[in-house]
Amino acid sequence: MFYENNIPFTTVRVLLIVVGTLGMMCSTAKFRYHPKRVLVILFLYLCYAVCYTATVINLFDYLIFLRTVLPMISAPAIYLIFRLADDQLPKSIFNYTTQLLCSLYLAGSMTLIATHTHISKLTYCIALTLIYGIVILGEYRFLRRPFLRLFSIAEKGWLILALIPCSLMVLVMTLAAYPVHFTKSSTAVLFIYLLGFVIVIIYFAIFQFLLTQYRFQTARQDLEILKIQNENLKEKMERDAAATERSLIDRHDTRHRFQTIASLLESGQIGRAMDYVLQSANRIEMETSTIYCKDVLLNATLSSYFGQAKKEGITLETHLSLPDTLPIDSGEFSIVIANALENAIHACRLLPEAEKKIIFQCIYKPKLMLQISNPCKQEILFSESGLPLSGEKEHGFGTRSIMAFCKKYRALCSFSVDEGWFRLKIVL
C-alpha cells in the first residue's frame, strides 16, 4: 500500500483529502453565517479529523481507519456543513454525499497512480492539492449557480434522492476496504470503476429529471406572467374605454358651456360669465391615469393593486423611484409585488377603517429594494426559515412564490413584525 507505514505522511495525506472535500462541499453551499465564523468552525473540525486519523492509524492500521472514515469523519462533515449552510437536510445530504463520492474517486485514483508510479511524497502532495484546487474552482465557477437553481426547483422528494449517493458511497467504500485495500486487488479496482460508470449514468438521469422539472416550473411561471399580463391589459382596456367615453361626454358638454359663455359675453354679463367659468372648472373631473414607472407590465400591476386598495378604503403611502430598465425580469418582479400587495390588502380587510394603511417603498439606488408594510394586530408565527405561517387553507402560496424568486436571484428577503407593523423587505 502507498506509504501505509508512514503515519505522519498518511495523516498529512488524509488532511489534504479532507480539506479538498470540504472545499468541494463549500463550493456549492450557501452559508448563513459570517465567513470568519465558518472558517473557525471548519478549522476545529480539521483538528478533530487530524487527531482521529493519527490515533486510529497509530493504534490499529490504515485499513481500520479507512473502514471507519464514513461514520467518524464523513458523517460529521455533512452534518457540520448542513448546520452552517441555509438548506434542508435531505438536499444537504444529497449535495454533500455527491461531493464525497466525487472526492473518493479523486483520492482513490491518485492513490492508484502513486502506487504504480512510486512518485515522491512531495510530488504526490502537490499533485493532490492542484487537482482538488482545480475541481473546487471549476465547481464554484461553473456549477454553483445551476446547482443552487436546480435545488430551488423541487421542495419535496429529496429524501429519496439522497438515498442514492449514500448507498453508492457505502458500496464504493466496501469495495475499497473489504476484504483488503483496493490497491492490492485488481478485481476491486475493476468493480470500483465499473460502478463509477454506473454512477455517471444514474446522475445523468437524475439531472435530466431535475431539468425537466425546471422547464415545467419555468413554463408554469411564464403562464402566470401571461395571466397577469392579460388581466392587467383587460383592466387597462376597460379604463381606457371609460376614459374615452368620459372624454366624448366632456367634449359634448364643453361645447354647450362655450355656447353659454359666448351668449353671456354677447349680452354684456361679464360677471356672470366669469362665475359660470369657475363653476364649470370645479365640475370638470379629468380622468387621468397615474404612471408609476415606464415598464408597462410593472406599471399595470401597481395600478391594478393600488386601485384595489383604494376600493377597499385602504390609505396608500407610496415612495417610488424605479429605473427605466429593471436589472431583473419585470414579469417575475411583478408577480412578487402582486403577491405581496395581495397579502397586505387581505390583512387590511381585517382591520377597522381608520387603521387600514399600506406603505409601499421601492428604490433602485444603491440597490433595488422593495419594502411593503401594513398594520398587523394578530399574532404571526414564523417557521424556522423565517417564513410567516398561515393557518388558512389555500394561503401561503404567495409567500413561497416570493421566496422562490429571491432564491433564483439570490436576493435578501425578510419577513418581520415590529411595533404592530408587518414588513416584507427584499434587497437585490
N, C-alpha and C positions, 0 to 999 in steps of 0.2 A: 504494500500500500504506500501511497505517496507520503513520505516523511511521517509515518504513523508513530514512530517512537520519539519524535522531536516535539515535546509538549509545548515549549514556548512558541515555536513556529506554527504549530497546529492551532494554538489559541489565537495568534495573530490572523491566521487564515480564516478562522471562524468569525473573528471580529470584522474583517473586511466583507465577508459574505453577509453578515447581519446588517452592517451599515449600508451596504448596497441594496439589500432587500427593503430596509426601512426607507431608503431614498426612493425606491420604486413605488412603495405604498404611498408615500407623501406626495409623489408627483401627480397623482390623480385624486388627492383628498383635499377637501375644503375645510380648513381648521376654523374653529370658533374662538380660539384664544390667541393672545399675543404671541408672535413668533419666539420671543425670548423665553416665555413660559414653556412653549412646546419644546424648544431645544434643551432646556434644563431637564425636563421630564424624560426626554429621549436619551440624554446623557446618563441619567440614573439607570435607565433600563439597560444601556450598553454595559455599564459597570456590573450589573447583575449577570448579564449574558457572559461576560468575560470570566467572572468568578465561578459561575456554574460550569463553564467549559473546562477551565483549568482543573477544577476539583474533581469532576467526573472522570476526565482522562487520566489524571494522576492516580485516583483510587481504583479505577477499573481499566478501561481501554477505549480507544476511539470508536470501536464498533458499538459499545454500550452507549456512548454519548450519542452516536448517530440514531440509535433506536429510541432515544428519549427526546430528540430535538423537537418533534411536533408538540407534545403536551407541555414541555418545560420552557421552550424558547419561542416557538412559532405562535402558539395559542395566546400567551401573554402579550405578544406584539400586536396581534389582531385586536385584542380587547383594548389595549392601550391606545392605538390609533383611533379606534371607534370612539373612545371616550373623549379624545381630543378633537375629533372631526365632528362636523354637523351633518349627520346622516342616520338613516335607520339601520338597525343591527343586521337584518338579512342582507341589505345592499352592501354593508361594510364587509360582511363575511364573504360574499361573492367577489367583491373587488379585491380584497386583501389576500384571500386564498388563491385567486388567479395570479396575483403578483408573486406569491410564494411559489406557486407551481412553475412560473417562468424562471424564478431565481434558482430553483432546484436544478432545472435543466442547464442553466448557465454555469452554475458551480460544478455540477457533475461533468459537463463537457470539458471544463478547464482541468478538472482532476484527471480525466482520461488522457487529455493531451499531455499533461505534466508527467503522468505515469509512464507513457510510452516514449516520450522525448527526453526525459530526465533533465529538464531545464533547471536553472538555478532558482534558489528561493526568492532572490530579489527580482528576477525576471518574472516569476510567477505572480508575485505581489503587484508588480507594475501592470502586467497584462490584465490581472483580475480587476484592478482599480480602473483601468481605462475602459474595459468592457462595461462594467457597471455604470461608469460615468456617462458613456455614450448612450446606453439604454435609458438612464434616468433623464438625460437632456432630451432624447428623442420622444419619450413618453410625455414629458411636460410640454414640449413644443408642438407635437402633432396629435397626441391622443387625449390630453387633459380635457380640452373643451368638448370634443364629441363624446368622450366618456361621461362627463357630467351631464351633458344634454340627454344622452340615452338613458341615464339613470333617472332623469326627471320625467320620463315618459310614463312609465307604469309605476303605480304605487303598491300594487299587490302582486303576489306570485314570486317574490324574490327569495322566500324561504326555500321553495322547491328548487329554484335555480342555484341557490347557494350550496345545496347538497351535491351538485355536480363537481365543482372544483375540490370540495372537501373529500369526496370519495376518490377522485383521481389522485389527489395528493397522498392520501393514505396508501393507495395502491403503488404509486411510484416509490414511496419510502420503503414499503415492504419489499419490493423488488431490489431496491438498492442496498438493504441492510440484512436481508434473510436469504439463505442461511449464512452467507458470507458477504463481505463487501463486494459491490458490483465490479470493481476493478479486477477481482480475482475470478470472475465468472463471465465468460463471453456470452453465455445464454442469457444471463440477466441483462447485459448491455443491449442485446438484440431485442429482448422484450420491452425494455425501457423506451427505446427509440421507436419501436412499433406502436407502443402506447402513445408516444408523443405525436405520431402521425394521426392516430385516432382522436387525440385531444384537439388537434388543429381542426379536424372535421367537425367535432362537437361544437367548438366555439364559433366556427363559421356559421353553423346552423342557428346558434343562439343569437348572434348578432344580426343575422338575416331576419329572424323573428322580431328583434327589437327595432330594426329599421322599418319593418312592415308596420309595427305599432306606431313608430314615429310618423310615417307617411299618413297613417289613418288619423292620428291626432292633428297633424297639420291640415289635412283635408277638412276635418271637423271644425278646426279653428277658422279656416277660411270660410266655411259655411256660416259660422256665427258672425263673422265680419260682414259677409254679404247680407245676412239677415238684418243686421243693424243698419247697414247702408240703405237697404230697401225701406226699412221703417222710417229712417231719417229723411230719405228722399220723398217718401209719401207725405210725411208731415210738412216738409218744405213746400211741396206742390200745393198742399191744402192751404198753407199760409199765403203762398204767392197768389193762389186763386182768390182767397178772401181779400188780399191787398188790392188785387186788380179790380175786383168788384167794388170795393170801397173807393178806389181811385175814380172809377167811372161815375159813381154817385157824387163824389166830391166835385168832379168836373161839371156835372149837370147842375148841382146846387150853386157852384161858384158863378156859373153863367147868369143864374137868376139873381145872385147877390150883386154882381156887377151892374145888371139892368136896374135894380132898385137903387143902387148908389148913384148911377147916372141920372135917374129920374129925380132923386133928391137934390143933386147938384144943379140940374137944369132949373128946378123950381127955386133955387137960392137957399135951400135949407142945409147950409154947410154944417151947422152944429149937429143936426140930426144924422147927417151923413157920416160924420166922424164917430158918433155914438154907435151907429149901425156897424161900421167897420170894426170897432173894438169888440162889439158883441159877437160878430161873426168869427173873429180871430179866436175868441175864447171857446167857441163851439166846435171849431175845426180840430179834429184829432188825427194827426198824421200817423199812418201805420208804418212804423219803422222796425226793422229787424236788426238786432244787435249783432255786430261782428266781433267775436271773441278772438279769433285767430284766422290766418289765411288758409290753413288746412281745411278743406271742405268737410271731410268726414268728422274731424275732431270738433269743428265749429258746430256742425249739425248735432253731434252728441251733446255738447254743452247746452245748446239752445233747447234741445228736447227735454233734458232732465232739469235744467233751470226753470223751464216752463212748467213742468210737473210740480216742482217745489212751490212755485208761486200759486198754482191752482190749489195746493194743499194748505195755503196760508202760512208757508214757511218763510221766515226772513232770511234773505241771502246776503252774505258779505263776501265779495269776491276780490281777490288780488291776483291778477293775471299778467304775466309777462312771458309770452311764448315767441320763439323764433319763427321765421317764415318756413323753415325746413326743420323738422324734428330729427334728432340723431337716431331715432328708433322707428319701427313701423307704426304709422299713425293709426292703422286699424286695430292693432293689438293694444296700443295705449288707450284708444277709445273704449275698448272692452273693459279695461281696468277702471277707467273713470266711470263708465256706465254702471259696473258692478258696485263700486264704492258709493256713488251717489244714490243708487237704488237702495242700498243698505241704510244710508243716512236718512233718506226720505221715509223708509219703513220705520226706523227708530223714532223719528219725529212725530209720526202719526199717534204714538202712544202718549205724547206729552200734551199739556194744556196749551191753548192757543198762544198765550203770551210767551211761552218758553220755546216755541218751535223756531229753530235757527240752525243754519248750516254755514260754516266758514270754509270757503274754498280758496286755497292758495296754490299757485303753480308758477314757478320761476325757472329760468334756464341758465342763470349765472350765479355762482361759479359752476354749478352742476344743475342738471334737470331735477327739480324737486317738486313733489306733489304732497300736499297735506290737506286732508279733509277732516273737519271737526264738527261734532254735533253733541248737544246735551244728552246726558245719559243718567237716568235715575235708577235703573235696575242694576243689580249686581251681575257682573260678567265674569265668567270663568274662562281661564286660558289653559290651553294644552301645554305639554312640556316644551313644544317647539314654539310657543308664543302665539298660537292662533286662537282667536276667540271661539268658544264652543257655543253652538246653537242647540237649544232644546226643542226647536220646532222642526217638523218634517219638511222636506223639500227646501231647507235653508242650509247655508254653509257652502253651497257650490260656488257662489261668487267669490268668497274668501279663498277657496282653493284655486280658482282661476287666477286671482291676483298673485298668489304665491307661485303658481306655475310661470307666470310672466316674469316675476322677479328672479326665479331660478334661471330662466332662459337668458336674461340679460345681466345676471349677476348683480342685481340691484339690492341695496339695503332696504329692508321692509320691517316696519314695527307697528304693532297694534298696542295701544295703551289707554288706560283710563286715569285721568288726572283732574282732581277737583271738580268732579261731576261732568267732565267732558271726555267723550270717546274720540280718539285721534288715530288716524291712519297716516303714516308717513312713508313715502317711497323716495329714495335718492339713487339716481343712476350715475 
